[in-house]
Amino acid sequence: MFFFQEGFTYRNFLMDMIAIFAFVVWFWLLVVIYGDLFRRHDISGWGKALWVLALVLTSYFGILAYLITQGRGMAERNAQQAQQARDELRRVVGFSVADEITKLDQLKKSGSITDVEYGRLRTKLVQ
């Protein structure tokens, strides 16, 4: 109540901005966590339901608990999904490692790239 008695001050404005920022962060984290939770195949529907219940009832504590306990798995699942998306794009576009190596050979012969750059790029393509 103390802040509202002063009227519109810089402190009230700052507190409003902090509250809005906290809400946006909370909402963004919920979207990220729910997206990760429903894409998972390693836990059952009951496990997902318990996580949803924990996230709804405990808000920030549920978010922090999920990030602490599942953070590493989230990163691995995101990396795996990104790799699958890249592979699918390469398949659709018609990316061929052999074609790219041929292009690298041409760049090396023309002198556009050095032997070290050629080796690094070729290794990256083959992986």
N, C-alpha and C positions, 0 to 999 in steps of 0.2 A: 504494500500500500504506500510505502514511503516514496517510491519513485513517481507514483501517479499524482501525488500532491504538488509536485514541483511544476507540472505542466510539460510542455515540449522543451526538453533540454538536450544537450549533446549526450549526456549520460544515458538518458532514456532512448535516444536514437541508437547509441552504441549497443545497448542491451537488446533492443529490437533486432539489430543486425546480427548479433551473436545468436539470438534465438532462431532467427530464420536460417542462418548457416547451419546450426545444429540440426534443425529439422531436415534441411536438404541432405546433409551427410547421412542422417538416420535413414531417410527414404532411399537414397542411393545404395547404401549398404544392404538394406532389405531386398532391393531388386537384385543386386549381385548375388546375395546369399540364396534367395529363392530360386534364381536361375541355376545356380550350382546345385542346389539341393534336388531340384526336380529333374536335372540331367543325369544324376548319379544312378548307377546300376548296381552299386555294391551294397546298398542298404535296402531293406524291405519297405513296403508301404507304411508299416507301423512305425518304423524308425523315422521315416519322413514326417509322419503325422506328429510324432513326439517333438521333433525339431520345430515344426511349424507352431505347435502349441507353446513351446518354450519361447520362440521368437515373438509370438503375439502377446503372451502374458508378461514376459520380463523385459521386453523392449531392448534397451541398450545392453543389459547383462546377457541376454540371449545372443545378441549379435557378437559381443565380445567372446562369449563361450564358444560359439561356432568358429570364429576366426582363430581362436587359440587352439582348439582341438582339431580343426579341419583345414587350417591355413595351407599346410604343405600339400595336402591332397587337392585343394582348390587350384593351386599353382600348376600342379602336374596335369590336372584335367583340362585347364585352360591351354596349356602348351600342347597337349594332345589334340584338342579340338582345333587349334590354329594349324597344326601340322596336317590334320585331315582336310581342312579347308584349302590349304595350299596344294595338297596332292590332288584334290578334286578340281581345283582351278587349272592345274597343269594338265590334267586329263582332258578337261573340256576344251582348253585353248589349244592343246596339241603340243605342249612343251616336250621337247626331247633332249635328253642329256647329250646324246651324240651330236645333235645339231648345235648345241651350245658349245661343245668342245671344238667342233669345226670352226665356229666363229672365233673362239679364243685362239686357235691356231693361226687364223688369218690375222688377228690383231697382233700376235706375237711376231709373225713374219713381216708385217708392215712396220713394226717398231713402235706401235702405239702403247704396248705394255712391255714390262721387263720380264725376265725369266722368273724372278721371285713372285711378281704379281700373277703371272701365268700359273705357277705352281699352286699358289694360294687359292686362286679362283677355280682351278681344276679340282683341287681337293674338296672345295666347298660344293661343287657340282656333283661329285661322285658320291659324297656322303648321303 
